[in-house]
Amino acid sequence: LHERRQALGGYLPSRRAKSTALEIPGLDAFQTLLEGSGEREMSTTMAYVRFLTSLLRDKKVGKHVVPIVPDEARTFGMEGMFRQLGIYSHVGQLYTPMDADQVMYYREDVKGQILQEGINEAGAMSSWIAAATSYSNHGVPMIPFYVYYSMFGFQRVGDLAWAAGDMQARGFLMGGTAGRTTLSGEGLQHQDGHSHLASAGIPNCRSYDPTFAYELTVILQDGMRRMYQEQENIFYYITIMNENYVHPPMPKGAEEGIIKGMYLLKPGSRKKKRVQLMGSGTILREVIAAAELLEKDWNVAADVWSVTSFTELGRDGMACERWNRLHPMEKQRQPYVQAQLAETAGPIVASTDYVRMFADQIRPYLGGRSYRTLGTDGFGRSDLRLKLREFFEVNRHHVVVAALKSLADEGAVDADLVAQAIKAYKINPEKPNPTKV
């Protein structure tokens, strides 16, 4: 019986662990995204669209790319792909779209490459899973990019995301308009402050919250290399924003830190009083501004760290802790975050656009250093970004106050200095706790 089954091609069902490896373009293929935006402002969502457009033009892997959007393609700047690639429909276009008179009209085609699923996150996620597991089910590796409002992702289709991990899916989930304060004016229905906690619970999901175009590019290119060249059974959750700002060029040698989860973005001056500031996503820019205020207004130097993934840093810390626990007689390993901060001085403050538990993932791996986190705990609300960040106490002024309070707790400055900063920035210490309103 075994001989006959082997002669017929083996047992069913069976699972392919490997498929044809793809030749992924090198990082230099996306050089324009690494060089910054000059004086032009743009969002990381637009950087993602530029990356995707460039990838689709690649003669070797372009045909393997599957762009997926459930709704609001124009919100994500993807409408140009309608005419260029076409939206897949097995029956073609049977109607005249209302935007037929526009250059970027809604074009369906039997040879279309985009999957436009309508307002149907579960359906779009199912399409993503089908493409993300095609390397195993059909022996044909596909590279699916599913972009959606991040609030409507893990919160609505969390079971499917877990199933994708169980099925060893490979691909990219792009959480658009991410963070609790980045999408102003639309209230708590859109304001995501916790999707990274959900993604952190899936062991083979790699999660990142980049700020700049070059960070996003490095993460995407390395992810493709790992999944489709090295054929690792992982998938990615990457948050992107619709907030426009200038993107600097990539600092020399930053690639390793971007992938591992953190790198020194901007060292502070040589002043004796010193703090370490961390930020991710859109709030990193508030952290950068806070460092400037600390230097100018309070005579405190601040090193600024871009943390592309608190989740990956936390996982690295857990892996080191486990190895050390099981190998007590061998040289003990040091978590990456602790090693990066080893030669620095001063308390550490982190501010993000997510709940404090997100940044708290690295707390056990800081070697006992003072660590204070700021986050967007509480419900969202409709207001301007400036007001939302003030409401949630994650803006530059609150980062400064948190840094000065940490220094005061260590005896490096007087508590009176903290009170002075609260008064100078017109912070109301008696305002309601954001988690209570």
C-alpha positions as CSV (number, residue, x, y, z in Angstrom):
1,L,0.0,0.0,0.0
2,H,2.8,2.4,0.8
3,E,4.5,1.7,-2.5
4,R,1.3,2.3,-4.5
5,R,0.7,5.6,-2.6
6,Q,4.2,6.8,-3.3
7,A,3.8,5.9,-7.0
8,L,0.6,8.0,-7.1
9,G,2.5,11.0,-5.8
10,G,2.3,10.6,-2.0
11,Y,-0.3,11.0,0.6
12,L,-3.2,13.5,0.7
13,P,-3.7,15.9,2.3
14,S,-0.1,17.0,2.3
15,R,1.5,20.4,2.9
16,R,4.4,21.9,0.9
17,A,6.8,23.6,3.3
18,K,8.9,25.0,0.5
19,S,8.1,26.4,-3.0
20,T,10.0,28.2,-5.7
21,A,12.2,30.9,-4.1
22,L,11.6,34.4,-5.6
23,E,14.5,36.7,-6.6
24,I,13.7,39.7,-4.4
25,P,15.0,43.1,-5.6
26,G,17.7,44.5,-3.4
27,L,17.3,47.6,-1.2
28,D,18.9,49.8,-3.8
29,A,15.9,49.2,-6.1
30,F,14.0,51.5,-3.8
31,Q,16.7,54.1,-3.5
32,T,14.4,57.1,-4.0
33,L,12.5,56.2,-0.8
34,L,15.8,55.9,1.2
35,E,17.0,59.3,0.1
36,G,14.2,61.2,1.9
37,S,11.5,63.5,0.5
38,G,13.6,66.7,0.4
39,E,11.3,69.6,1.3
40,R,8.2,67.8,0.2
41,E,5.8,66.5,2.9
42,M,4.2,63.1,2.5
43,S,2.7,60.3,4.6
44,T,4.0,56.8,5.2
45,T,0.9,55.6,3.3
46,M,2.2,57.4,0.2
47,A,5.6,55.9,0.8
48,Y,4.0,52.5,0.9
49,V,2.1,53.1,-2.4
50,R,5.4,54.3,-4.1
51,F,7.1,51.1,-2.8
52,L,4.3,48.9,-4.1
53,T,4.2,50.7,-7.5
54,S,7.9,50.1,-7.9
55,L,7.6,46.5,-6.9
56,L,4.8,45.9,-9.4
57,R,7.0,47.1,-12.2
58,D,9.7,44.5,-11.3
59,K,9.9,42.0,-14.2
60,K,10.7,39.1,-11.9
61,V,8.3,39.5,-9.0
62,G,5.8,42.0,-10.1
63,K,3.4,39.4,-11.4
64,H,3.4,37.7,-7.9
65,V,2.2,40.8,-6.1
66,V,-1.4,40.9,-5.0
67,P,-2.7,44.3,-3.8
68,I,-5.8,44.0,-1.7
69,V,-8.0,46.8,-0.5
70,P,-11.5,46.3,1.1
71,D,-12.7,49.9,0.7
72,E,-11.5,53.5,0.3
73,A,-8.7,52.9,-2.1
74,R,-8.5,56.6,-2.8
75,T,-7.9,57.2,0.9
76,F,-4.8,55.2,0.6
77,G,-3.7,56.8,-2.7
78,M,-4.1,53.6,-4.7
79,E,-6.6,54.8,-7.3
80,G,-3.9,55.1,-9.9
81,M,-3.5,51.3,-9.9
82,F,-7.1,50.9,-11.1
83,R,-6.3,51.9,-14.6
84,Q,-2.7,50.6,-14.6
85,L,-3.5,47.1,-13.2
86,G,-7.2,46.7,-13.2
87,I,-9.4,45.3,-10.5
88,Y,-9.9,41.5,-10.9
89,S,-13.4,40.3,-11.8
90,H,-14.0,36.9,-13.3
91,V,-16.7,38.4,-15.5
92,G,-15.0,41.7,-16.4
93,Q,-16.7,45.1,-16.2
94,L,-20.4,44.8,-16.8
95,Y,-21.3,48.4,-16.0
96,T,-20.1,52.0,-16.5
97,P,-18.5,53.3,-13.3
98,M,-19.6,56.7,-12.1
99,D,-16.0,58.0,-12.4
100,A,-15.6,56.8,-16.0
101,D,-14.9,60.4,-17.1
102,Q,-11.8,60.6,-14.8
103,V,-8.3,59.6,-15.6
104,M,-8.1,57.1,-12.7
105,Y,-11.4,55.5,-13.2
106,Y,-12.7,52.3,-11.5
107,R,-11.7,49.6,-14.1
108,E,-12.6,45.9,-13.6
109,D,-10.9,43.3,-15.8
110,V,-10.7,39.5,-16.0
111,K,-6.9,40.0,-16.0
112,G,-7.0,42.5,-13.2
113,Q,-4.3,42.3,-10.5
114,I,-6.0,44.2,-7.6
115,L,-8.5,42.6,-5.3
116,Q,-11.1,45.2,-4.4
117,E,-13.4,43.5,-1.9
118,G,-15.9,46.3,-1.1
119,I,-16.7,47.0,2.6
120,N,-15.9,43.5,3.6
121,E,-12.8,43.1,5.9
122,A,-13.5,39.4,6.5
123,G,-13.7,38.7,2.7
124,A,-10.6,40.7,2.1
125,M,-8.7,38.9,4.8
126,S,-9.9,35.6,3.4
127,S,-8.5,36.6,0.0
128,W,-5.2,37.6,1.7
129,I,-5.0,34.2,3.4
130,A,-5.6,32.4,0.0
131,A,-2.8,34.4,-1.6
132,A,-0.5,34.1,1.5
133,T,-0.8,30.3,1.6
134,S,-0.6,29.7,-2.2
135,Y,3.1,28.8,-2.0
136,S,2.0,25.7,0.0
137,N,-1.4,24.9,-1.5
138,H,-0.5,25.5,-5.2
139,G,3.3,25.7,-5.3
140,V,3.1,29.3,-6.5
141,P,4.4,32.0,-4.1
142,M,2.3,35.2,-4.1
143,I,3.1,38.4,-2.3
144,P,-0.2,39.8,-0.9
145,F,-0.4,43.3,0.5
146,Y,-3.7,44.0,2.3
147,V,-4.1,47.6,3.3
148,Y,-7.1,48.7,5.5
149,Y,-8.0,51.0,8.3
150,S,-6.0,49.5,11.2
151,M,-8.9,49.8,13.6
152,F,-10.9,47.5,11.2
153,G,-8.2,44.9,11.0
154,F,-7.3,42.8,14.1
155,Q,-10.3,44.1,16.0
156,R,-12.7,42.7,13.4
157,V,-10.9,39.8,11.9
158,G,-8.6,38.7,14.8
159,D,-9.7,35.0,14.5
160,L,-8.7,35.1,10.8
161,A,-5.3,36.6,11.6
162,W,-4.7,33.8,14.1
163,A,-5.8,31.3,11.5
164,A,-3.3,32.8,9.1
165,G,-0.5,32.3,11.6
166,D,-1.7,28.7,12.1
167,M,-1.6,28.1,8.3
168,Q,1.9,29.6,8.1
169,A,0.8,32.4,5.9
170,R,3.3,34.7,4.2
171,G,2.5,38.3,3.3
172,F,1.9,41.8,4.5
173,L,-1.0,43.3,6.5
174,M,-0.8,47.1,6.2
175,G,-2.7,48.9,9.0
176,G,-3.6,52.3,7.4
177,T,-4.5,55.5,9.3
178,A,-2.9,53.8,12.3
179,G,-2.6,55.2,15.8
180,R,-5.2,56.8,18.1
181,T,-4.4,60.4,17.1
182,T,-3.3,60.3,13.5
183,L,-6.8,60.3,11.8
184,S,-8.3,63.5,13.1
185,G,-12.0,64.2,13.1
186,E,-13.5,60.7,12.8
187,G,-13.9,59.7,16.4
188,L,-13.2,56.5,18.2
189,Q,-14.5,54.2,15.4
190,H,-11.3,54.8,13.5
191,Q,-8.8,55.6,16.2
192,D,-6.6,52.5,16.8
193,G,-4.5,52.4,19.9
194,H,-4.2,48.7,20.5
195,S,-3.9,46.7,17.2
196,H,-0.2,46.1,18.0
197,L,-1.2,44.3,21.2
198,A,-3.3,41.9,19.1
199,S,-0.6,41.3,16.6
200,A,2.0,40.7,19.4
201,G,-0.1,37.7,20.4
202,I,0.5,35.8,17.1
203,P,3.9,34.2,17.4
204,N,4.8,34.3,13.7
205,C,3.5,37.8,13.0
206,R,6.3,40.4,12.8
207,S,5.0,43.8,13.9
208,Y,6.4,47.3,13.1
209,D,5.4,50.9,13.6
210,P,7.8,52.9,11.4
211,T,7.9,56.7,11.2
212,F,9.9,57.4,8.0
213,A,9.8,56.2,4.4
214,Y,13.3,54.7,4.7
215,E,12.3,52.6,7.8
216,L,9.2,51.3,6.0
217,T,11.3,50.5,2.9
218,V,13.9,48.5,4.8
219,I,11.2,46.6,6.7
220,L,9.3,45.7,3.6
221,Q,12.3,44.7,1.5
222,D,13.8,42.6,4.4
223,G,10.4,41.0,4.9
224,M,10.1,39.9,1.3
225,R,13.6,38.5,1.5
226,R,12.8,36.5,4.6
227,M,9.5,35.2,3.4
228,Y,10.0,34.6,-0.3
229,Q,13.8,34.1,-0.7
230,E,14.7,32.4,2.6
231,Q,11.1,31.0,2.8
232,E,10.5,31.7,6.5
233,N,7.0,31.0,7.7
234,I,6.2,34.5,9.0
235,F,4.0,37.3,8.1
236,Y,4.0,41.1,8.8
237,Y,1.8,43.6,10.4
238,I,3.0,47.2,9.6
239,T,1.2,50.3,10.6
240,I,1.2,53.3,8.3
241,M,-0.2,56.8,8.7
242,N,-2.0,59.5,6.6
243,E,-0.2,62.4,8.3
244,N,2.1,64.4,6.0
245,Y,5.6,65.5,7.0
246,V,9.1,65.7,5.6
247,H,11.0,62.4,5.6
248,P,14.8,62.6,6.1
249,P,17.3,60.4,4.3
250,M,18.3,57.1,6.0
251,P,21.2,57.5,8.5
252,K,24.2,55.4,7.5
253,G,24.2,51.9,9.0
254,A,20.6,52.1,10.4
255,E,19.3,49.0,8.6
256,E,20.1,46.5,11.3
257,G,18.5,48.6,14.1
258,I,15.4,49.2,11.9
259,I,14.9,45.5,11.5
260,K,15.8,44.5,15.1
261,G,13.5,47.2,16.5
262,M,15.5,50.4,17.5
263,Y,18.4,52.6,16.5
264,L,19.8,55.9,17.7
265,L,18.2,58.6,15.5
266,K,19.6,61.7,17.0
267,P,22.2,61.9,19.8
268,G,21.9,64.8,22.3
269,S,24.5,67.3,23.3
270,R,27.2,66.7,25.9
271,K,25.3,68.2,28.8
272,K,25.7,66.4,32.1
273,K,21.9,66.1,32.8
274,R,20.7,63.5,30.3
275,V,17.7,61.5,29.3
276,Q,16.9,58.8,26.7
277,L,13.8,59.4,24.7
278,M,12.0,56.7,22.6
279,G,9.2,57.0,20.1
280,S,7.5,55.2,17.3
281,G,5.2,56.0,14.4
282,T,3.7,59.4,14.2
283,I,4.6,60.3,17.9
284,L,8.3,60.0,17.3
285,R,8.1,63.4,15.8
286,E,6.7,64.7,19.1
287,V,9.6,63.0,20.8
288,I,12.1,64.7,18.5
289,A,10.5,68.1,19.3
290,A,10.6,67.3,23.0
291,A,14.4,66.7,22.8
292,E,14.8,70.2,21.4
293,L,12.7,71.7,24.1
294,L,14.7,69.9,26.8
295,E,17.9,71.3,25.4
296,K,16.7,74.8,24.8
297,D,14.4,75.4,27.8
298,W,15.7,73.1,30.5
299,N,19.4,72.6,29.8
300,V,18.9,68.8,29.5
301,A,20.5,66.7,26.8
302,A,18.3,64.0,25.2
303,D,19.3,61.1,22.9
304,V,16.4,60.2,20.6
305,W,15.8,56.6,19.7
306,S,13.5,55.5,16.9
307,V,11.8,52.3,18.0
308,T,10.4,50.6,14.9
309,S,9.1,47.7,16.9
310,F,8.6,47.5,20.7
311,T,7.1,44.0,19.9
312,E,10.2,42.6,18.3
313,L,12.4,44.1,21.1
314,G,10.1,42.5,23.7
315,R,10.3,39.1,21.9
316,D,14.1,39.3,21.7
317,G,14.2,40.1,25.5
318,M,12.0,37.1,26.2
319,A,14.2,34.8,24.1
320,C,17.3,36.0,25.9
321,E,15.7,35.6,29.3
322,R,14.7,32.0,28.4
323,W,18.1,31.1,27.2
324,N,19.8,32.5,30.3
325,R,17.4,30.7,32.5
326,L,18.1,27.3,30.9
327,H,21.9,27.9,30.5
328,P,22.9,29.2,34.0
329,M,26.6,28.1,33.6
330,E,27.2,29.8,30.3
331,K,27.8,33.4,29.4
332,Q,24.5,35.2,29.8
333,R,23.0,36.9,26.8
334,Q,21.9,40.5,26.7
335,P,18.7,41.7,25.1
336,Y,19.2,43.9,22.1
337,V,17.5,46.9,23.7
338,Q,19.6,46.7,26.8
339,A,22.8,46.4,24.7
340,Q,21.9,49.5,22.7
341,L,21.4,51.5,25.9
342,A,24.4,50.1,27.7
343,E,26.6,53.1,27.1
344,T,24.0,55.7,27.7
345,A,23.0,57.6,30.8
346,G,19.8,58.9,32.3
347,P,16.2,57.7,32.7
348,I,14.2,56.5,29.7
349,V,10.9,57.9,28.5
350,A,8.8,56.4,25.7
351,S,5.8,57.9,24.0
352,T,3.7,56.3,21.3
353,D,0.3,56.6,19.6
354,Y,-0.8,53.3,21.3
355,V,-1.8,52.3,24.8
356,R,1.0,52.1,27.4
357,M,1.1,48.3,27.4
358,F,2.6,48.5,23.9
359,A,5.8,50.3,25.0
360,D,5.8,48.4,28.3
361,Q,6.8,45.2,26.5
362,I,10.4,46.1,26.9
363,R,10.3,47.2,30.5
364,P,11.8,43.9,31.9
365,Y,14.8,44.1,29.6
366,L,16.3,47.5,30.5
367,G,18.6,46.3,33.2
368,G,16.7,48.0,36.0
369,R,16.8,51.5,34.4
370,S,14.1,54.1,35.2
371,Y,11.5,53.7,32.4
372,R,8.4,55.9,32.0
373,T,5.8,55.3,29.3
374,L,3.2,57.6,27.8
375,G,0.3,56.3,25.7
376,T,-3.1,56.8,24.3
377,D,-5.1,54.8,26.9
378,G,-8.8,55.6,26.7
379,F,-11.3,56.1,24.0
380,G,-10.7,58.3,21.0
381,R,-12.6,61.4,20.1
382,S,-13.1,63.7,17.1
383,D,-10.6,66.6,17.2
384,L,-7.4,67.9,15.6
385,R,-4.2,65.9,16.0
386,L,-2.7,68.7,18.1
387,K,-5.7,68.5,20.5
388,L,-5.8,64.7,20.6
389,R,-2.2,64.5,21.5
390,E,-2.6,67.0,24.3
391,F,-5.7,65.2,25.5
392,F,-3.9,61.8,25.7
393,E,-0.8,63.4,27.1
394,V,1.6,62.1,24.5
395,N,2.7,65.3,22.9
396,R,6.1,67.1,23.2
397,H,5.2,69.0,26.3
398,H,4.1,65.9,28.2
399,V,7.3,64.1,27.1
400,V,9.3,67.0,28.5
401,V,7.4,66.9,31.8
402,A,7.9,63.1,32.0
403,A,11.6,63.4,31.4
404,L,12.1,66.1,34.0
405,K,10.0,64.1,36.5
406,S,12.2,61.1,35.9
407,L,15.3,63.2,36.5
408,A,13.7,64.6,39.7
409,D,13.0,61.1,41.0
410,E,16.6,60.3,40.5
411,G,17.7,63.5,42.3
412,A,19.3,65.0,39.2
413,V,17.1,68.0,39.2
414,D,14.7,69.7,41.7
415,A,11.0,68.8,41.7
416,D,10.4,72.6,41.3
417,L,11.7,72.3,37.7
418,V,8.9,69.9,36.9
419,A,6.4,72.3,38.3
420,Q,7.9,75.1,36.2
421,A,7.6,73.1,33.0
422,I,3.9,72.2,33.8
423,K,3.2,76.0,34.2
424,A,5.3,77.0,31.2
425,Y,3.5,74.7,28.9
426,K,0.1,75.5,30.4
427,I,-0.7,71.9,31.3
428,N,-3.7,71.5,33.6
429,P,-2.7,69.0,36.3
430,E,-6.3,68.7,37.4
431,K,-7.8,67.8,34.0
432,P,-9.6,64.5,33.9
433,N,-7.6,61.3,33.3
434,P,-8.1,60.4,29.6
435,T,-9.0,56.8,30.6
436,K,-12.0,58.1,32.6
437,V,-13.8,60.2,30.0
